Amino acid sequence: MRTGDERGWVSGRNVGASGRNYLAKCSVEVFNMQSTWVINGNARSNVWFGRRTGVNIAAPGDSGAPIYVPVGAGNAAIVGMHIAGFVVAPFDQTWFHSVGNIESQLGVTVAY
């Protein structure tokens, strides 16, 4: 699977997020991808949604943080970019774009 390839994404997959506020947090469960999701009054397309119970994973200023999966021993592959997050007790939630979606929207290829 190419990093960020949506065909490899499934509900229940765990990812990590690493923002400036709460640093690296693993076991963030991916629930689904929405073709359109409204975040702070703005419509976003092809947004993935994930959450983790009882652990802060995102706060204002974390936008642009990498979403990643482990690869081998001690390595990780970036598979997305955090765009929004909220705490709705008892869950901390994140919304992110996959690398594939970023490439498609910008017309670029992310080197790997």
N, C-alpha and C positions, 0 to 999 in steps of 0.2 A: 504494500500500500504506500503510495506517495504521501508524504506528510501533508495533511490538510485536505486529503481527498474525501469528499462527502460520502462516497459510496462505502467507506469504512466506518462511518459514524453510526452508532446505534444507541437507542435509549439504554441507560444503565451503564454506559462506559464511564470509567473514572478518569478524570484529568487533574492536573495540578494548575494552580494559579500563583503568580508571584508578583504582587504589587508592592509599592513603596511603603504602604501603611502596615500590612500584616505579614509581609514577606512571603516565603513559599508555604503554600498550603496544599496538601494532596487530598485524594479521595473526595473530590468534588464530583458528584454524580450528574452526568448529562441526562436530561430528561427528553428534550425534543428540539426540533428546529421549526421555527415559525416562518412562513413565507413573508409575513408582515407582522411586526411587533411595534407597538407604540411605547416609546421610552421618553419620559419627561415631555410628553406632548408632541414628539417627533416620530414619524413613521420610519422604521428601519426595516430593510428587507433581509431575508435569509439569516435570521438571528438564532443562535443556539442558546438554550437555557440550561443552567445547572445550579445545584444547590448542595449545601452541606449543613447538617444539623448541629447547632451549638458551637460553631467555630466561625469567627469572623474571617471572611476571605476577601472582602472588598470594601473600600471607602472612597469618598471623593478624593480625586487625585490619582486613582489607580488606572484610569483609562489608558489604554496602550500597553498594559502589562501583558506578558506572554501567558498563553494557555498551553500546557505541554503534557506530554506522556513520556513515561520512562522508556528508554531504549537500551537494552543491554545493562551491564553493570556500571552504575554511576553516571550514565548519560541520559539525556532527554532530547526529545524532538519537539520543536514548537509547532503546534497545530492550530493556533488561533490567537486572537487579540481581544482582550477584555474591553468592552465599550460601556458597560453600566453595571451597577450593583446596588442591592438594597437589602436591608435586614428586615425580615418579616418573621418575628419570633415564632417558632424556635429556629427558623432557617436563615442562613445567610445566602443570598442569591447572586448569581452572576449571569450576564448576557454577553455573548461574544460572537465575533465573526470568525469563521474558519480561514485558514490560509488560502484555500481554494476560492472562497468567496471574495477575499481581498484581491487576489490575482484577477479574478473575473471582473470585478468592479473597476479596478484601476488599469486593466489591460497590460499587466506586467507578469513576470515570472519571478517568484521569490526563490533565490538561490538556496541550495541545500547541499 
